[in-house]
Amino acid sequence: MSAPKEGMSCAGCIYFEQGVQGAGECRRNAPSPNSSFYVPRTEGIGSIKTDSHWPKVFDANWCGEFKDRNTKAGIF
């Protein structure tokens, strides 16, 4: 599904952090933790690992919290 209006995609959003070409991360909210998983002894000390990340998105994705990167007034 395409964005409701031309230009209302992640690529034009102030919260979008460009990564590789065509994709990046959404910085709208705080990073979310991944599910914990066990790291076997061969790769670590035999421990539980949990890490956090921002959602990965494509340039053409969109959501209801879009804020135009060219209109920075009122974001803080």
mmCIF file of the N, C-alpha and C atoms, coordinates in Angstrom:
data_MODEL
# 
_entry.id   MODEL 
# 
loop_
_atom_site.group_PDB 
_atom_site.id 
_atom_site.type_symbol 
_atom_site.label_atom_id 
_atom_site.label_alt_id 
_atom_site.label_comp_id 
_atom_site.label_asym_id 
_atom_site.label_entity_id 
_atom_site.label_seq_id 
_atom_site.pdbx_PDB_ins_code 
_atom_site.Cartn_x 
_atom_site.Cartn_y 
_atom_site.Cartn_z 
_atom_site.occupancy 
_atom_site.B_iso_or_equiv 
_atom_site.pdbx_formal_charge 
_atom_site.auth_seq_id 
_atom_site.auth_comp_id 
_atom_site.auth_asym_id 
_atom_site.auth_atom_id 
_atom_site.pdbx_PDB_model_num 
ATOM 1   N N  . MET A 1 1  ? 0.842  -1.164  0.000  1.00 0.00 ? 1  MET A N  1 
ATOM 2   C CA . MET A 1 1  ? 0.000  0.000   0.000  1.00 0.00 ? 1  MET A CA 1 
ATOM 3   C C  . MET A 1 1  ? 0.898  1.241   0.000  1.00 0.00 ? 1  MET A C  1 
ATOM 4   N N  . SER A 1 2  ? 0.564  2.185   -0.797 1.00 0.00 ? 2  SER A N  1 
ATOM 5   C CA . SER A 1 2  ? 1.366  3.408   -0.874 1.00 0.00 ? 2  SER A CA 1 
ATOM 6   C C  . SER A 1 2  ? 0.892  4.423   0.166  1.00 0.00 ? 2  SER A C  1 
ATOM 7   N N  . ALA A 1 3  ? 1.715  5.435   0.409  1.00 0.00 ? 3  ALA A N  1 
ATOM 8   C CA . ALA A 1 3  ? 1.395  6.478   1.385  1.00 0.00 ? 3  ALA A CA 1 
ATOM 9   C C  . ALA A 1 3  ? 0.137  7.226   0.968  1.00 0.00 ? 3  ALA A C  1 
ATOM 10  N N  . PRO A 1 4  ? -0.621 7.752   1.944  1.00 0.00 ? 4  PRO A N  1 
ATOM 11  C CA . PRO A 1 4  ? -1.864 8.446   1.621  1.00 0.00 ? 4  PRO A CA 1 
ATOM 12  C C  . PRO A 1 4  ? -1.671 9.703   0.788  1.00 0.00 ? 4  PRO A C  1 
ATOM 13  N N  . LYS A 1 5  ? -0.525 10.373  0.922  1.00 0.00 ? 5  LYS A N  1 
ATOM 14  C CA . LYS A 1 5  ? -0.213 11.560  0.126  1.00 0.00 ? 5  LYS A CA 1 
ATOM 15  C C  . LYS A 1 5  ? 1.197  11.426  -0.415 1.00 0.00 ? 5  LYS A C  1 
ATOM 16  N N  . GLU A 1 6  ? 1.450  12.006  -1.544 1.00 0.00 ? 6  GLU A N  1 
ATOM 17  C CA . GLU A 1 6  ? 2.781  12.018  -2.147 1.00 0.00 ? 6  GLU A CA 1 
ATOM 18  C C  . GLU A 1 6  ? 3.780  12.608  -1.152 1.00 0.00 ? 6  GLU A C  1 
ATOM 19  N N  . GLY A 1 7  ? 4.903  11.947  -0.940 1.00 0.00 ? 7  GLY A N  1 
ATOM 20  C CA . GLY A 1 7  ? 5.949  12.447  -0.055 1.00 0.00 ? 7  GLY A CA 1 
ATOM 21  C C  . GLY A 1 7  ? 5.795  12.073  1.403  1.00 0.00 ? 7  GLY A C  1 
ATOM 22  N N  . MET A 1 8  ? 4.687  11.416  1.769  1.00 0.00 ? 8  MET A N  1 
ATOM 23  C CA . MET A 1 8  ? 4.475  11.028  3.169  1.00 0.00 ? 8  MET A CA 1 
ATOM 24  C C  . MET A 1 8  ? 5.031  9.635   3.442  1.00 0.00 ? 8  MET A C  1 
ATOM 25  N N  . SER A 1 9  ? 6.282  9.420   3.108  1.00 0.00 ? 9  SER A N  1 
ATOM 26  C CA . SER A 1 9  ? 6.914  8.129   3.359  1.00 0.00 ? 9  SER A CA 1 
ATOM 27  C C  . SER A 1 9  ? 8.086  8.325   4.310  1.00 0.00 ? 9  SER A C  1 
ATOM 28  N N  . CYS A 1 10 ? 8.658  7.250   4.769  1.00 0.00 ? 10 CYS A N  1 
ATOM 29  C CA . CYS A 1 10 ? 9.781  7.319   5.714  1.00 0.00 ? 10 CYS A CA 1 
ATOM 30  C C  . CYS A 1 10 ? 10.918 8.187   5.186  1.00 0.00 ? 10 CYS A C  1 
ATOM 31  N N  . ALA A 1 11 ? 11.189 8.136   3.904  1.00 0.00 ? 11 ALA A N  1 
ATOM 32  C CA . ALA A 1 11 ? 12.290 8.910   3.323  1.00 0.00 ? 11 ALA A CA 1 
ATOM 33  C C  . ALA A 1 11 ? 12.132 10.410  3.560  1.00 0.00 ? 11 ALA A C  1 
ATOM 34  N N  . GLY A 1 12 ? 10.897 10.900  3.705  1.00 0.00 ? 12 GLY A N  1 
ATOM 35  C CA . GLY A 1 12 ? 10.661 12.317  3.912  1.00 0.00 ? 12 GLY A CA 1 
ATOM 36  C C  . GLY A 1 12 ? 10.343 12.678  5.358  1.00 0.00 ? 12 GLY A C  1 
ATOM 37  N N  . CYS A 1 13 ? 10.482 11.711  6.266  1.00 0.00 ? 13 CYS A N  1 
ATOM 38  C CA . CYS A 1 13 ? 10.117 11.911  7.668  1.00 0.00 ? 13 CYS A CA 1 
ATOM 39  C C  . CYS A 1 13 ? 11.323 12.323  8.510  1.00 0.00 ? 13 CYS A C  1 
ATOM 40  N N  . ILE A 1 14 ? 11.085 13.219  9.449  1.00 0.00 ? 14 ILE A N  1 
ATOM 41  C CA . ILE A 1 14 ? 12.148 13.712  10.321 1.00 0.00 ? 14 ILE A CA 1 
ATOM 42  C C  . ILE A 1 14 ? 12.708 12.609  11.229 1.00 0.00 ? 14 ILE A C  1 
ATOM 43  N N  . TYR A 1 15 ? 11.943 11.575  11.501 1.00 0.00 ? 15 TYR A N  1 
ATOM 44  C CA . TYR A 1 15 ? 12.372 10.501  12.391 1.00 0.00 ? 15 TYR A CA 1 
ATOM 45  C C  . TYR A 1 15 ? 13.173 9.408   11.673 1.00 0.00 ? 15 TYR A C  1 
ATOM 46  N N  . PHE A 1 16 ? 13.297 9.497   10.372 1.00 0.00 ? 16 PHE A N  1 
ATOM 47  C CA . PHE A 1 16 ? 13.984 8.465   9.579  1.00 0.00 ? 16 PHE A CA 1 
ATOM 48  C C  . PHE A 1 16 ? 15.488 8.691   9.586  1.00 0.00 ? 16 PHE A C  1 
ATOM 49  N N  . GLU A 1 17 ? 16.246 7.653   9.938  1.00 0.00 ? 17 GLU A N  1 
ATOM 50  C CA . GLU A 1 17 ? 17.707 7.679   9.921  1.00 0.00 ? 17 GLU A CA 1 
ATOM 51  C C  . GLU A 1 17 ? 18.154 6.752   8.789  1.00 0.00 ? 17 GLU A C  1 
ATOM 52  N N  . GLN A 1 18 ? 18.697 7.342   7.732  1.00 0.00 ? 18 GLN A N  1 
ATOM 53  C CA . GLN A 1 18 ? 19.127 6.568   6.563  1.00 0.00 ? 18 GLN A CA 1 
ATOM 54  C C  . GLN A 1 18 ? 20.229 5.592   6.940  1.00 0.00 ? 18 GLN A C  1 
ATOM 55  N N  . GLY A 1 19 ? 20.121 4.374   6.470  1.00 0.00 ? 19 GLY A N  1 
ATOM 56  C CA . GLY A 1 19 ? 21.155 3.352   6.666  1.00 0.00 ? 19 GLY A CA 1 
ATOM 57  C C  . GLY A 1 19 ? 21.717 3.011   5.304  1.00 0.00 ? 19 GLY A C  1 
ATOM 58  N N  . VAL A 1 20 ? 21.477 1.794   4.875  1.00 0.00 ? 20 VAL A N  1 
ATOM 59  C CA . VAL A 1 20 ? 21.873 1.399   3.529  1.00 0.00 ? 20 VAL A CA 1 
ATOM 60  C C  . VAL A 1 20 ? 20.902 2.028   2.540  1.00 0.00 ? 20 VAL A C  1 
ATOM 61  N N  . GLN A 1 21 ? 21.285 2.061   1.271  1.00 0.00 ? 21 GLN A N  1 
ATOM 62  C CA . GLN A 1 21 ? 20.405 2.657   0.263  1.00 0.00 ? 21 GLN A CA 1 
ATOM 63  C C  . GLN A 1 21 ? 19.060 1.958   0.237  1.00 0.00 ? 21 GLN A C  1 
ATOM 64  N N  . GLY A 1 22 ? 17.996 2.752   0.364  1.00 0.00 ? 22 GLY A N  1 
ATOM 65  C CA . GLY A 1 22 ? 16.637 2.218   0.298  1.00 0.00 ? 22 GLY A CA 1 
ATOM 66  C C  . GLY A 1 22 ? 16.059 1.799   1.639  1.00 0.00 ? 22 GLY A C  1 
ATOM 67  N N  . ALA A 1 23 ? 16.835 1.900   2.723  1.00 0.00 ? 23 ALA A N  1 
ATOM 68  C CA . ALA A 1 23 ? 16.343 1.462   4.030  1.00 0.00 ? 23 ALA A CA 1 
ATOM 69  C C  . ALA A 1 23 ? 17.035 2.236   5.147  1.00 0.00 ? 23 ALA A C  1 
ATOM 70  N N  . GLY A 1 24 ? 16.478 2.123   6.344  1.00 0.00 ? 24 GLY A N  1 
ATOM 71  C CA . GLY A 1 24 ? 17.055 2.790   7.500  1.00 0.00 ? 24 GLY A CA 1 
ATOM 72  C C  . GLY A 1 24 ? 16.316 2.399   8.763  1.00 0.00 ? 24 GLY A C  1 
ATOM 73  N N  . GLU A 1 25 ? 16.347 3.292   9.765  1.00 0.00 ? 25 GLU A N  1 
ATOM 74  C CA . GLU A 1 25 ? 15.704 3.032   11.042 1.00 0.00 ? 25 GLU A CA 1 
ATOM 75  C C  . GLU A 1 25 ? 14.737 4.159   11.382 1.00 0.00 ? 25 GLU A C  1 
ATOM 76  N N  . CYS A 1 26 ? 13.644 3.806   12.036 1.00 0.00 ? 26 CYS A N  1 
ATOM 77  C CA . CYS A 1 26 ? 12.684 4.790   12.518 1.00 0.00 ? 26 CYS A CA 1 
ATOM 78  C C  . CYS A 1 26 ? 13.075 5.167   13.943 1.00 0.00 ? 26 CYS A C  1 
ATOM 79  N N  . ARG A 1 27 ? 13.336 6.454   14.173 1.00 0.00 ? 27 ARG A N  1 
ATOM 80  C CA . ARG A 1 27 ? 13.772 6.931   15.483 1.00 0.00 ? 27 ARG A CA 1 
ATOM 81  C C  . ARG A 1 27 ? 12.644 7.642   16.235 1.00 0.00 ? 27 ARG A C  1 
ATOM 82  N N  . ARG A 1 28 ? 11.398 7.354   15.879 1.00 0.00 ? 28 ARG A N  1 
ATOM 83  C CA . ARG A 1 28 ? 10.245 8.022   16.505 1.00 0.00 ? 28 ARG A CA 1 
ATOM 84  C C  . ARG A 1 28 ? 10.139 7.689   17.987 1.00 0.00 ? 28 ARG A C  1 
ATOM 85  N N  . ASN A 1 29 ? 10.321 6.437   18.342 1.00 0.00 ? 29 ASN A N  1 
ATOM 86  C CA . ASN A 1 29 ? 10.219 5.993   19.732 1.00 0.00 ? 29 ASN A CA 1 
ATOM 87  C C  . ASN A 1 29 ? 11.545 5.407   20.195 1.00 0.00 ? 29 ASN A C  1 
ATOM 88  N N  . ALA A 1 30 ? 11.660 5.160   21.473 1.00 0.00 ? 30 ALA A N  1 
ATOM 89  C CA . ALA A 1 30 ? 12.875 4.554   22.021 1.00 0.00 ? 30 ALA A CA 1 
ATOM 90  C C  . ALA A 1 30 ? 13.085 3.163   21.426 1.00 0.00 ? 30 ALA A C  1 
ATOM 91  N N  . PRO A 1 31 ? 14.333 2.688   21.381 1.00 0.00 ? 31 PRO A N  1 
ATOM 92  C CA . PRO A 1 31 ? 14.589 1.338   20.866 1.00 0.00 ? 31 PRO A CA 1 
ATOM 93  C C  . PRO A 1 31 ? 13.818 0.287   21.660 1.00 0.00 ? 31 PRO A C  1 
ATOM 94  N N  . SER A 1 32 ? 13.440 -0.773  20.986 1.00 0.00 ? 32 SER A N  1 
ATOM 95  C CA . SER A 1 32 ? 12.712 -1.876  21.620 1.00 0.00 ? 32 SER A CA 1 
ATOM 96  C C  . SER A 1 32 ? 13.640 -3.068  21.817 1.00 0.00 ? 32 SER A C  1 
ATOM 97  N N  . PRO A 1 33 ? 13.524 -3.759  22.947 1.00 0.00 ? 33 PRO A N  1 
ATOM 98  C CA . PRO A 1 33 ? 14.381 -4.934  23.159 1.00 0.00 ? 33 PRO A CA 1 
ATOM 99  C C  . PRO A 1 33 ? 13.930 -6.113  22.301 1.00 0.00 ? 33 PRO A C  1 
ATOM 100 N N  . ASN A 1 34 ? 14.898 -6.876  21.830 1.00 0.00 ? 34 ASN A N  1 
ATOM 101 C CA . ASN A 1 34 ? 14.615 -8.138  21.148 1.00 0.00 ? 34 ASN A CA 1 
ATOM 102 C C  . ASN A 1 34 ? 14.287 -9.182  22.200 1.00 0.00 ? 34 ASN A C  1 
ATOM 103 N N  . SER A 1 35 ? 13.766 -10.303 21.779 1.00 0.00 ? 35 SER A N  1 
ATOM 104 C CA . SER A 1 35 ? 13.561 -11.426 22.685 1.00 0.00 ? 35 SER A CA 1 
ATOM 105 C C  . SER A 1 35 ? 14.923 -11.923 23.141 1.00 0.00 ? 35 SER A C  1 
ATOM 106 N N  . SER A 1 36 ? 15.025 -12.310 24.389 1.00 0.00 ? 36 SER A N  1 
ATOM 107 C CA . SER A 1 36 ? 16.281 -12.852 24.912 1.00 0.00 ? 36 SER A CA 1 
ATOM 108 C C  . SER A 1 36 ? 16.551 -14.217 24.295 1.00 0.00 ? 36 SER A C  1 
ATOM 109 N N  . PHE A 1 37 ? 17.826 -14.540 24.131 1.00 0.00 ? 37 PHE A N  1 
ATOM 110 C CA . PHE A 1 37 ? 18.184 -15.857 23.635 1.00 0.00 ? 37 PHE A CA 1 
ATOM 111 C C  . PHE A 1 37 ? 19.488 -16.305 24.271 1.00 0.00 ? 37 PHE A C  1 
ATOM 112 N N  . TYR A 1 38 ? 19.682 -17.602 24.305 1.00 0.00 ? 38 TYR A N  1 
ATOM 113 C CA . TYR A 1 38 ? 20.858 -18.193 24.932 1.00 0.00 ? 38 TYR A CA 1 
ATOM 114 C C  . TYR A 1 38 ? 22.032 -18.202 23.962 1.00 0.00 ? 38 TYR A C  1 
ATOM 115 N N  . VAL A 1 39 ? 23.197 -17.751 24.415 1.00 0.00 ? 39 VAL A N  1 
ATOM 116 C CA . VAL A 1 39 ? 24.425 -17.792 23.620 1.00 0.00 ? 39 VAL A CA 1 
ATOM 117 C C  . VAL A 1 39 ? 25.244 -18.963 24.137 1.00 0.00 ? 39 VAL A C  1 
ATOM 118 N N  . PRO A 1 40 ? 25.488 -19.993 23.311 1.00 0.00 ? 40 PRO A N  1 
ATOM 119 C CA . PRO A 1 40 ? 26.238 -21.161 23.781 1.00 0.00 ? 40 PRO A CA 1 
ATOM 120 C C  . PRO A 1 40 ? 27.687 -20.830 24.139 1.00 0.00 ? 40 PRO A C  1 
ATOM 121 N N  . ARG A 1 41 ? 28.307 -21.706 24.887 1.00 0.00 ? 41 ARG A N  1 
ATOM 122 C CA . ARG A 1 41 ? 29.687 -21.507 25.329 1.00 0.00 ? 41 ARG A CA 1 
ATOM 123 C C  . ARG A 1 41 ? 30.652 -21.248 24.186 1.00 0.00 ? 41 ARG A C  1 
ATOM 124 N N  . THR A 1 42 ? 30.455 -21.864 23.045 1.00 0.00 ? 42 THR A N  1 
ATOM 125 C CA . THR A 1 42 ? 31.393 -21.694 21.931 1.00 0.00 ? 42 THR A CA 1 
ATOM 126 C C  . THR A 1 42 ? 31.431 -20.257 21.427 1.00 0.00 ? 42 THR A C  1 
ATOM 127 N N  . GLU A 1 43 ? 30.348 -19.506 21.628 1.00 0.00 ? 43 GLU A N  1 
ATOM 128 C CA . GLU A 1 43 ? 30.283 -18.119 21.154 1.00 0.00 ? 43 GLU A CA 1 
ATOM 129 C C  . GLU A 1 43 ? 30.437 -17.097 22.280 1.00 0.00 ? 43 GLU A C  1 
ATOM 130 N N  . GLY A 1 44 ? 30.370 -17.528 23.485 1.00 0.00 ? 44 GLY A N  1 
ATOM 131 C CA . GLY A 1 44 ? 30.461 -16.601 24.612 1.00 0.00 ? 44 GLY A CA 1 
ATOM 132 C C  . GLY A 1 44 ? 30.776 -17.363 25.879 1.00 0.00 ? 44 GLY A C  1 
ATOM 133 N N  . ILE A 1 45 ? 30.140 -16.998 26.948 1.00 0.00 ? 45 ILE A N  1 
ATOM 134 C CA . ILE A 1 45 ? 30.398 -17.629 28.230 1.00 0.00 ? 45 ILE A CA 1 
ATOM 135 C C  . ILE A 1 45 ? 29.194 -18.478 28.638 1.00 0.00 ? 45 ILE A C  1 
ATOM 136 N N  . GLY A 1 46 ? 28.304 -18.736 27.716 1.00 0.00 ? 46 GLY A N  1 
ATOM 137 C CA . GLY A 1 46 ? 27.088 -19.471 28.050 1.00 0.00 ? 46 GLY A CA 1 
ATOM 138 C C  . GLY A 1 46 ? 26.138 -18.570 28.809 1.00 0.00 ? 46 GLY A C  1 
ATOM 139 N N  . SER A 1 47 ? 25.658 -17.532 28.146 1.00 0.00 ? 47 SER A N  1 
ATOM 140 C CA . SER A 1 47 ? 24.838 -16.532 28.823 1.00 0.00 ? 47 SER A CA 1 
ATOM 141 C C  . SER A 1 47 ? 23.594 -16.189 28.018 1.00 0.00 ? 47 SER A C  1 
ATOM 142 N N  . ILE A 1 48 ? 22.713 -15.467 28.658 1.00 0.00 ? 48 ILE A N  1 
ATOM 143 C CA . ILE A 1 48 ? 21.504 -14.972 28.008 1.00 0.00 ? 48 ILE A CA 1 
ATOM 144 C C  . ILE A 1 48 ? 21.824 -13.604 27.407 1.00 0.00 ? 48 ILE A C  1 
ATOM 145 N N  . LYS A 1 49 ? 21.424 -13.397 26.156 1.00 0.00 ? 49 LYS A N  1 
ATOM 146 C CA . LYS A 1 49 ? 21.711 -12.130 25.491 1.00 0.00 ? 49 LYS A CA 1 
ATOM 147 C C  . LYS A 1 49 ? 20.407 -11.426 25.137 1.00 0.00 ? 49 LYS A C  1 
ATOM 148 N N  . THR A 1 50 ? 20.359 -10.136 25.418 1.00 0.00 ? 50 THR A N  1 
ATOM 149 C CA . THR A 1 50 ? 19.239 -9.287  25.033 1.00 0.00 ? 50 THR A CA 1 
ATOM 150 C C  . THR A 1 50 ? 19.822 -8.000  24.466 1.00 0.00 ? 50 THR A C  1 
ATOM 151 N N  . ASP A 1 51 ? 19.332 -7.561  23.345 1.00 0.00 ? 51 ASP A N  1 
ATOM 152 C CA . ASP A 1 51 ? 19.769 -6.276  22.811 1.00 0.00 ? 51 ASP A CA 1 
ATOM 153 C C  . ASP A 1 51 ? 18.554 -5.483  22.352 1.00 0.00 ? 51 ASP A C  1 
ATOM 154 N N  . SER A 1 52 ? 18.765 -4.212  22.083 1.00 0.00 ? 52 SER A N  1 
ATOM 155 C CA . SER A 1 52 ? 17.680 -3.322  21.677 1.00 0.00 ? 52 SER A CA 1 
ATOM 156 C C  . SER A 1 52 ? 17.977 -2.737  20.307 1.00 0.00 ? 52 SER A C  1 
ATOM 157 N N  . HIS A 1 53 ? 16.939 -2.335  19.611 1.00 0.00 ? 53 HIS A N  1 
ATOM 158 C CA . HIS A 1 53 ? 17.113 -1.758  18.277 1.00 0.00 ? 53 HIS A CA 1 
ATOM 159 C C  . HIS A 1 53 ? 15.934 -0.871  17.923 1.00 0.00 ? 53 HIS A C  1 
ATOM 160 N N  . TRP A 1 54 ? 16.172 0.028   16.978 1.00 0.00 ? 54 TRP A N  1 
ATOM 161 C CA . TRP A 1 54 ? 15.086 0.806   16.394 1.00 0.00 ? 54 TRP A CA 1 
ATOM 162 C C  . TRP A 1 54 ? 14.490 -0.024  15.271 1.00 0.00 ? 54 TRP A C  1 
ATOM 163 N N  . PRO A 1 55 ? 13.209 0.160   14.981 1.00 0.00 ? 55 PRO A N  1 
ATOM 164 C CA . PRO A 1 55 ? 12.597 -0.601  13.888 1.00 0.00 ? 55 PRO A CA 1 
ATOM 165 C C  . PRO A 1 55 ? 13.284 -0.317  12.544 1.00 0.00 ? 55 PRO A C  1 
ATOM 166 N N  . LYS A 1 56 ? 13.523 -1.357  11.783 1.00 0.00 ? 56 LYS A N  1 
ATOM 167 C CA . LYS A 1 56 ? 14.085 -1.231  10.434 1.00 0.00 ? 56 LYS A CA 1 
ATOM 168 C C  . LYS A 1 56 ? 12.930 -0.962  9.476  1.00 0.00 ? 56 LYS A C  1 
ATOM 169 N N  . VAL A 1 57 ? 13.097 0.031   8.616  1.00 0.00 ? 57 VAL A N  1 
ATOM 170 C CA . VAL A 1 57 ? 12.056 0.407   7.656  1.00 0.00 ? 57 VAL A CA 1 
ATOM 171 C C  . VAL A 1 57 ? 12.670 0.670   6.286  1.00 0.00 ? 57 VAL A C  1 
ATOM 172 N N  . PHE A 1 58 ? 11.834 0.621   5.264  1.00 0.00 ? 58 PHE A N  1 
ATOM 173 C CA . PHE A 1 58 ? 12.248 0.978   3.911  1.00 0.00 ? 58 PHE A CA 1 
ATOM 174 C C  . PHE A 1 58 ? 11.854 2.421   3.631  1.00 0.00 ? 58 PHE A C  1 
ATOM 175 N N  . ASP A 1 59 ? 12.542 3.054   2.708  1.00 0.00 ? 59 ASP A N  1 
ATOM 176 C CA . ASP A 1 59 ? 12.253 4.447   2.339  1.00 0.00 ? 59 ASP A CA 1 
ATOM 177 C C  . ASP A 1 59 ? 10.778 4.666   2.006  1.00 0.00 ? 59 ASP A C  1 
ATOM 178 N N  . ALA A 1 60 ? 10.164 3.708   1.341  1.00 0.00 ? 60 ALA A N  1 
ATOM 179 C CA . ALA A 1 60 ? 8.790  3.862   0.865  1.00 0.00 ? 60 ALA A CA 1 
ATOM 180 C C  . ALA A 1 60 ? 7.735  3.510   1.918  1.00 0.00 ? 60 ALA A C  1 
ATOM 181 N N  . ASN A 1 61 ? 8.135  3.003   3.096  1.00 0.00 ? 61 ASN A N  1 
ATOM 182 C CA . ASN A 1 61 ? 7.166  2.701   4.155  1.00 0.00 ? 61 ASN A CA 1 
ATOM 183 C C  . ASN A 1 61 ? 6.551  4.002   4.670  1.00 0.00 ? 61 ASN A C  1 
ATOM 184 N N  . TRP A 1 62 ? 5.454  3.897   5.383  1.00 0.00 ? 62 TRP A N  1 
ATOM 185 C CA . TRP A 1 62 ? 4.826  5.068   5.985  1.00 0.00 ? 62 TRP A CA 1 
ATOM 186 C C  . TRP A 1 62 ? 4.011  4.639   7.196  1.00 0.00 ? 62 TRP A C  1 
ATOM 187 N N  . CYS A 1 63 ? 3.692  5.601   8.062  1.00 0.00 ? 63 CYS A N  1 
ATOM 188 C CA . CYS A 1 63 ? 2.849  5.328   9.221  1.00 0.00 ? 63 CYS A CA 1 
ATOM 189 C C  . CYS A 1 63 ? 2.033  6.576   9.547  1.00 0.00 ? 63 CYS A C  1 
ATOM 190 N N  . GLY A 1 64 ? 1.227  6.504   10.586 1.00 0.00 ? 64 GLY A N  1 
ATOM 191 C CA . GLY A 1 64 ? 0.375  7.623   10.967 1.00 0.00 ? 64 GLY A CA 1 
ATOM 192 C C  . GLY A 1 64 ? 1.084  8.695   11.777 1.00 0.00 ? 64 GLY A C  1 
ATOM 193 N N  . GLU A 1 65 ? 2.366  8.519   12.065 1.00 0.00 ? 65 GLU A N  1 
ATOM 194 C CA . GLU A 1 65 ? 3.100  9.504   12.867 1.00 0.00 ? 65 GLU A CA 1 
ATOM 195 C C  . GLU A 1 65 ? 4.105  10.293  12.036 1.00 0.00 ? 65 GLU A C  1 
ATOM 196 N N  . PHE A 1 66 ? 3.899  10.335  10.737 1.00 0.00 ? 66 PHE A N  1 
ATOM 197 C CA . PHE A 1 66 ? 4.786  11.052  9.821  1.00 0.00 ? 66 PHE A CA 1 
ATOM 198 C C  . PHE A 1 66 ? 4.918  12.519  10.201 1.00 0.00 ? 66 PHE A C  1 
ATOM 199 N N  . LYS A 1 67 ? 6.144  13.035  10.178 1.00 0.00 ? 67 LYS A N  1 
ATOM 200 C CA . LYS A 1 67 ? 6.405  14.461  10.383 1.00 0.00 ? 67 LYS A CA 1 
ATOM 201 C C  . LYS A 1 67 ? 7.424  14.874  9.329  1.00 0.00 ? 67 LYS A C  1 
ATOM 202 N N  . ASP A 1 68 ? 7.031  15.799  8.482  1.00 0.00 ? 68 ASP A N  1 
ATOM 203 C CA . ASP A 1 68 ? 7.864  16.249  7.364  1.00 0.00 ? 68 ASP A CA 1 
ATOM 204 C C  . ASP A 1 68 ? 9.204  16.767  7.845  1.00 0.00 ? 68 ASP A C  1 
ATOM 205 N N  . ARG A 1 69 ? 10.301 16.243  7.297  1.00 0.00 ? 69 ARG A N  1 
ATOM 206 C CA . ARG A 1 69 ? 11.639 16.652  7.721  1.00 0.00 ? 69 ARG A CA 1 
ATOM 207 C C  . ARG A 1 69 ? 11.956 18.088  7.332  1.00 0.00 ? 69 ARG A C  1 
ATOM 208 N N  . ASN A 1 70 ? 11.200 18.663  6.411  1.00 0.00 ? 70 ASN A N  1 
ATOM 209 C CA . ASN A 1 70 ? 11.402 20.051  6.009  1.00 0.00 ? 70 ASN A CA 1 
ATOM 210 C C  . ASN A 1 70 ? 10.662 21.038  6.900  1.00 0.00 ? 70 ASN A C  1 
ATOM 211 N N  . THR A 1 71 ? 9.809  20.531  7.798  1.00 0.00 ? 71 THR A N  1 
ATOM 212 C CA . THR A 1 71 ? 9.061  21.369  8.738  1.00 0.00 ? 71 THR A CA 1 
ATOM 213 C C  . THR A 1 71 ? 9.449  20.943  10.148 1.00 0.00 ? 71 THR A C  1 
ATOM 214 N N  . LYS A 1 72 ? 10.525 21.491  10.671 1.00 0.00 ? 72 LYS A N  1 
ATOM 215 C CA . LYS A 1 72 ? 11.047 21.060  11.959 1.00 0.00 ? 72 LYS A CA 1 
ATOM 216 C C  . LYS A 1 72 ? 10.372 21.736  13.151 1.00 0.00 ? 72 LYS A C  1 
ATOM 217 N N  . ALA A 1 73 ? 9.571  22.740  12.933 1.00 0.00 ? 73 ALA A N  1 
ATOM 218 C CA . ALA A 1 73 ? 8.935  23.458  14.041 1.00 0.00 ? 73 ALA A CA 1 
ATOM 219 C C  . ALA A 1 73 ? 7.986  22.540  14.804 1.00 0.00 ? 73 ALA A C  1 
ATOM 220 N N  . GLY A 1 74 ? 8.052  22.616  16.107 1.00 0.00 ? 74 GLY A N  1 
ATOM 221 C CA . GLY A 1 74 ? 7.106  21.894  16.955 1.00 0.00 ? 74 GLY A CA 1 
ATOM 222 C C  . GLY A 1 74 ? 7.433  20.449  17.233 1.00 0.00 ? 74 GLY A C  1 
ATOM 223 N N  . ILE A 1 75 ? 8.653  19.981  16.958 1.00 0.00 ? 75 ILE A N  1 
ATOM 224 C CA . ILE A 1 75 ? 8.933  18.578  17.257 1.00 0.00 ? 75 ILE A CA 1 
ATOM 225 C C  . ILE A 1 75 ? 9.415  18.368  18.681 1.00 0.00 ? 75 ILE A C  1 
ATOM 226 N N  . PHE A 1 76 ? 9.847  19.432  19.356 1.00 0.00 ? 76 PHE A N  1 
ATOM 227 C CA . PHE A 1 76 ? 10.342 19.277  20.731 1.00 0.00 ? 76 PHE A CA 1 
ATOM 228 C C  . PHE A 1 76 ? 9.489  20.041  21.704 1.00 0.00 ? 76 PHE A C  1 
# 
